Amino acid sequence: MREFHLSLAFPLLLLLLLHVCSSWAASDSVYDAFLKCLQTNTNQSDQVSNIVYSQTNASYSIVLRNYIRNARFNTSSTSKPLLIVTPTDESHIGAVVICAKSIGTQLKIRSGGHDYEGISYVSDVPFIILDMFNFKSVSVDVDDESVWVQSGATVGELYYRIWEKSKVHAFPAGICPTVGIGGHISGGGYGNLLRNFGLAVDYVLDAQIVDVNGKLLDRKSMGEDLFWAIKGGGGANQNSTTTDIVYKWQQVAPSIDNALFMRMLLQPISSKVTKKTKTVRASIITEYLGTSDQLVALLDKEFPELGLKKEDCMEMSWIDSVLWWANFDNGTSPNAMLDRELDSASFLRRKSDYVQKPISKDGLEWIFKKLIEQGKPGFVFNPYGGKMNEVAASETPFPHRKGICTKFSTRLVKVKTAVDPDNFFRNEQSIPTLPSCERLTSHMHSQFLHSTYSTLFLNGFPCVLYQMRLCIPNEGVECTSLPLIVVLTVVRVVAVSAS
Ligand SMILES: Cc1cc2nc3c(=O)[nH]c(=O)nc-3n(C[C@H](O)[C@H](O)[C@H](O)COP(=O)(O)OP(=O)(O)OC[C@H]3O[C@@H](n4cnc5c(N)ncnc54)[C@H](O)[C@@H]3O)c2cc1C
C-alpha cells in the first residue's frame, strides 16, 4: 500500500508542478508583451521594469498582499493577477491603460484595497492590477481653502495633512483611516460629519482622470457630464424599553439638529444578568458640533429617554474625534493616521441597505431575536438627513439622499457609453454600456439595493481617477461653518433579555 501511495503521489506532484510552470510561462509572456508596450508608451523606458511585478518576482506576493484589506480574499485559492503595476509617475497611468487594452487583459484598479468584495484585486478572468498606492500626495492650500489629494492617499492621511496645516478646517469623509481616496470619494464617502456637512463628494471641486485612450483630463477637458459621473455614481419588560428607544431613535436621529450625528449599534452579547443567555445591546454613539451643555439640553428636550448627563460627554477637537472613532487610545498623536497597516487584513463581511420608513416595533423585535439566534452579526445604523437632504438629488450620481432614484442610473449609463463604449473599465458590479441597457433595471436593483456598501455607489469608474481637488470646510467660505468643539458620548441603552 505504501508503494502504491508513493507511486500515485509522484505523478500528481509532477502534474501540479507542470501546471504551476505553465501558468508562470503564460504570465511571463504577458509580462514581456506588457513591458515592451510600456517601454514604447512612456518616455522612461529604462525605469518601467521597476514598476511591473510578474508572479515570479520575489516581491509579487507582498505587493499583492499589502493592500488586501480583507482576509477572505487572502487565501491560496483566491484568483491572482498576472501582473501588478505600481506607477510612480502620472504618465505611467495612461501607458498602463493603453497596454492592458492592447494585450486584451482586464484591468483592475486599486487604491486603498478596502472594497468589501475585493473587486479591486480579485477576478474570475485573467487580469492585471493597476495599483495606485504610490500616488499619495496631499497638498493643502489653506488660503484657497482647498486640497489636491491623489487617489492612493488614505482618508487618514487627508485628515492628518489638513490638521497639520490648520486647526480650524476639517473634511467630512469616512471613519476608517486606511480607506483609500480612490474608492471612497468616488463612492460618495460618508462619515460622522454628514448631517452637518453632507458627503465627501459634495466637496469635489476638480479632478484629474485618465480616460480609456490613456489621456489625462481635468474637469474642463472631461466635460461636466463625466465630472458629474465620477462624483459618487459608484427581553421581558426591559425588552419593551429597548424596543421603544430603538424605535424612537429612528424618528429622532435623521431629523434632529444637523450638528448632531447619532450612530446606533445593535449587537448580541452574553447576558450579565442571566448566565449562558444571550441578549442584544443597543448603543447610541453621538457626535455633536458644539458644547456638552448644548448637547445635554438638546437631548433632554428631544430624547429624554437616553438620560444623558454632562459627565457622559467628552469635549475634544475634530482631529481627536477622528482618532477616537478609529479606536486609537486617548492621547494618541494624529501621526498614527499615517500608518497604513500594510498586510494586516482581518476577515470581514458587510452588507448595506437603506431604510426609508421606520422599522416597526414588531420588526425590531424580530431583528433582536434573529441577532440572538445568530450570535455574531451586528447592525450599524447611520442616520442621514440634515445637509444630505439639502443637496439637490441631481447634483451628484449618489442616489441615496431622500430616496433611491433610477433616473441617475440611466444618466450614468449614457456617460459610461460615451466615454468607454467598449466597456474596457469594467468589473463584476460595474455600470453597463447602452446595448445591455435593457438589463439595467434588474441590474441596478440588485446592485444598489441589496448589495455591499461599495456597490451601493457607482462602481467601476469609466476611467482611472488620478487626483481630486476638494474644498475644505471652514467658517465663512461657501462650504458652511465648522465649529471647533466636538462632543462625543456613548450611551449603552439597555440589554434585551433573550427570552
Ligand atoms: C473597514 C471599512 C470601513 C469603512 N468605512 C466607511 C465609512 O465610514 N464611510 C464610507 O462612506 N465608506 C466606508 N467604507 C467603504 C469604503 O469607502 C469603500 O469600500 C471604498 O470603495 C474603499 O475604497 P478603497 O480605495 O480603499 O478600495 P479599493 O478596493 O482600492 O477600491 C474600491 C473600488 O473603487 C475602484 N477604484 C479604486 N481606486 C480607483 C481609481 N483610482 N480609479 C478608478 N477606480 C478606482 C476599485 O476598482 C474598486 O471597484 C468602509 C470600508 C471598510 C472596509
The ligand as a MOL file (V3000), in Angstrom:
LIG
                    3D

  0  0  0     0  0            999 V3000
M  V30 BEGIN CTAB
M  V30 COUNTS 53 58 0 0 0
M  V30 BEGIN ATOM
M  V30 1 C -13.3250 48.8450 7.4800 0
M  V30 2 C -14.0760 49.7120 6.4990 0
M  V30 3 C -14.6630 50.8840 6.9360 0
M  V30 4 C -15.3750 51.6930 6.0390 0
M  V30 5 N -15.9320 52.8520 6.4880 0
M  V30 6 C -16.6050 53.6470 5.6190 0
M  V30 7 C -17.1930 54.8890 6.0610 0
M  V30 8 O -17.1180 55.2550 7.2340 0
M  V30 9 N -17.8300 55.6490 5.1440 0
M  V30 10 C -17.9380 55.2730 3.8130 0
M  V30 11 O -18.5100 56.0280 3.0110 0
M  V30 12 N -17.4020 54.1030 3.3810 0
M  V30 13 C -16.7520 53.2970 4.2480 0
M  V30 14 N -16.2130 52.1150 3.8020 0
M  V30 15 C -16.4160 51.7240 2.4000 0
M  V30 16 C -15.2780 52.2760 1.5280 0
M  V30 17 O -15.4080 53.6780 1.4060 0
M  V30 18 C -15.3890 51.6400 0.1300 0
M  V30 19 O -15.2500 50.2440 0.2330 0
M  V30 20 C -14.3500 52.2070 -0.8250 0
M  V30 21 O -14.6980 51.8450 -2.1490 0
M  V30 22 C -12.9450 51.7460 -0.4980 0
M  V30 23 O -12.0320 52.4820 -1.2750 0
M  V30 24 P -10.5400 51.9340 -1.4470 0
M  V30 25 O -9.8220 52.8240 -2.3890 0
M  V30 26 O -9.9320 51.6940 -0.0970 0
M  V30 27 O -10.8260 50.4890 -2.0790 0
M  V30 28 P -10.3650 49.7190 -3.4200 0
M  V30 29 O -10.6230 48.2890 -3.0780 0
M  V30 30 O -8.9690 50.0950 -3.7760 0
M  V30 31 O -11.3560 50.2740 -4.4890 0
M  V30 32 C -12.7690 50.1730 -4.3540 0
M  V30 33 C -13.4330 50.3290 -5.7420 0
M  V30 34 O -13.0440 51.5780 -6.3310 0
M  V30 35 C -12.3100 51.3580 -7.5490 0
M  V30 36 N -11.1700 52.2800 -7.5630 0
M  V30 37 C -10.2560 52.4390 -6.5740 0
M  V30 38 N -9.3710 53.3710 -6.9150 0
M  V30 39 C -9.7240 53.8170 -8.1430 0
M  V30 40 C -9.1700 54.7870 -9.0200 0
M  V30 41 N -8.0710 55.4830 -8.6920 0
M  V30 42 N -9.7680 54.9880 -10.2210 0
M  V30 43 C -10.8750 54.2680 -10.5690 0
M  V30 44 N -11.4430 53.3370 -9.7810 0
M  V30 45 C -10.8730 53.1150 -8.5710 0
M  V30 46 C -11.8380 49.9050 -7.4660 0
M  V30 47 O -11.5570 49.3580 -8.7410 0
M  V30 48 C -12.9950 49.2460 -6.7470 0
M  V30 49 O -14.0540 48.9940 -7.6420 0
M  V30 50 C -15.5020 51.2980 4.6810 0
M  V30 51 C -14.8960 50.1060 4.2440 0
M  V30 52 C -14.1980 49.3150 5.1490 0
M  V30 53 C -13.5930 48.0320 4.6680 0
M  V30 END ATOM
M  V30 BEGIN BOND
M  V30 1 1 1 2
M  V30 2 1 2 3
M  V30 3 2 2 52
M  V30 4 2 3 4
M  V30 5 1 4 5
M  V30 6 1 4 50
M  V30 7 2 5 6
M  V30 8 1 6 7
M  V30 9 1 6 13
M  V30 10 2 7 8
M  V30 11 1 7 9
M  V30 12 1 9 10
M  V30 13 2 10 11
M  V30 14 1 10 12
M  V30 15 2 12 13
M  V30 16 1 13 14
M  V30 17 1 14 15
M  V30 18 1 14 50
M  V30 19 1 15 16
M  V30 20 1 16 17
M  V30 21 1 16 18
M  V30 22 1 18 19
M  V30 23 1 18 20
M  V30 24 1 20 21
M  V30 25 1 20 22
M  V30 26 1 22 23
M  V30 27 1 23 24
M  V30 28 2 24 25
M  V30 29 1 24 26
M  V30 30 1 24 27
M  V30 31 1 27 28
M  V30 32 2 28 29
M  V30 33 1 28 30
M  V30 34 1 28 31
M  V30 35 1 31 32
M  V30 36 1 32 33
M  V30 37 1 33 34
M  V30 38 1 33 48
M  V30 39 1 34 35
M  V30 40 1 35 36
M  V30 41 1 35 46
M  V30 42 1 36 37
M  V30 43 1 36 45
M  V30 44 2 37 38
M  V30 45 1 38 39
M  V30 46 1 39 40
M  V30 47 2 39 45
M  V30 48 1 40 41
M  V30 49 2 40 42
M  V30 50 1 42 43
M  V30 51 2 43 44
M  V30 52 1 44 45
M  V30 53 1 46 47
M  V30 54 1 46 48
M  V30 55 1 48 49
M  V30 56 2 50 51
M  V30 57 1 51 52
M  V30 58 1 52 53
M  V30 END BOND
M  V30 END CTAB
M  END
